[in-house]
């Protein structure tokens, strides 16, 4: 990995808080790149303890989400998932810090299932909309694909800290992954990438307060962006769900092309496509419920006629 010039990333105009966050994150990534597997595991154990027992971050949110998602389970069973959820998240955080060490060798730690689905979709020459959720290790997916030679761009939201945002984008670029930041020109850049038969990777499972689209997620309506479905209707680009689960010491990456029948009514088609994506993602989460990001307020936005306050 080429050295990153701190002076280029930290002009004087940036806030002191941003500069401190950058220094800490960059230092942790440097540590993570060179650390042994044993030290990485020890770091995950320590982080898990801090998040769950000391800081108690988002424990109430996780509890509420699991109760909504799995009402059929006992409180003890949900507590078991919640506890495992923090262990998963700590491991994921350590792996993000360790990512640079996998540059050039992601094939050694990943195992793909149904990769032919992506190859077949690319023969249609309309690009591919590769969707995923905050599940397992979503960060390694585009990097592993890029190292196999696939032309991948990642559609991402800008972090509030521009310094760490650029640091992360540079790290992705070292694997061959381009980034498209959310913003006014994002649609243009995504359209060009799809026209060039490239892959756009994006996460589609977060609460969207600006959207009036709601999908059924674990039998509870959740707000969803219309972007993926709208791009499909406009570009005819295939939609593929890709997920990466932790299975022992391997990253098991699975692909599944989303199928749907359209009736020509745009709003209904958008609803149908978005629901099918969400349903398939939910099936994967149910297999590994401890590996989903339950710390997020997924059901925060409510439909217009629903006055319920969940969080």
MOVENNOR-V737369 format. One line per field, one symbol per residue. phi: phi as a letter, one per 40 degrees, with the letter a starting at -180 (. if undefined). psi: psi as a letter, one per 30 degrees, with the letter a starting at -180 (. if undefined). burial: b if it has 24 or more other ideal C-beta (glycine too) atoms within 12 Angstrom, else e. A space follows every 50 residues. Layout:
# MOVENNOR-V737369
phi->???
psi->???
burial->???
This chain:
# MOVENNOR-V737369
phi->.ccccccccbcccccdcccccccccccccccccbcccccccccccccdcc cccccfcgcccdcccccccbcccccccccccccccccccccdccccccdd ccdgacccbbbcbgccccccccccfbgbcbbabcafbcccdccccccchc cbbbcbcccccccccccccccccccgccbbccicccccccccccccgbbb cacbbbdbcccbcbbcbfgbcbcaccdcccccccbgcdbbcbbbccbfcb ccbbbaccbabbbgcdcccccccccccccccddccccbccbbccccccbc cbddcbccbcb
psi->kkkkjeeefilffkleeeeeeeeeeeeeeeeeeflleeeeeeeeeeeeee eeedfhkgeeeeeeeeeeeifflleeeeeeeeefeeeeeeeeeeeeffef fgkfgffffljkkhffeeeeefffhgakjjkalikbifefeeeeeeffgk jkkkjlkklfjfefeeeeeeeeeffgklkjkkaegeeeeeeeeefghlkj klkgglkjffkgkkljjhgkkkkkkfeeeeeeeefgkkkkkkljkkjbgl jjkkkjkkklkkgfjeeeeeeeeeeeeeeeeeeeefeiffgliffkiege kllegjgkje.
burial->eeebeeeebbeeebeeebeebbeebbebbeebbeeeeeebeebbeebbee bbeeeeeeeebbbbbbbbbbeeeeeeebeebbbbbbbbbbbbbbbbbbbb bbbeebeebbebeebebbeebbeeebbbbbbbbbbbbbbbbbbbbbbbeb bbbbbbeeeebebbbbbbbbbbbbbbbbbbbbeeebeebbbebbeeebbb bbbbbbbbeebebbbbbbebbbbbbbbbbbbbbebebbbbbbbbbbeeee bbbbbbbbebeeeeeeeeebbbbbbbbbbbbbebbbebbbbbbbbbbbbe beeeeeeeebe
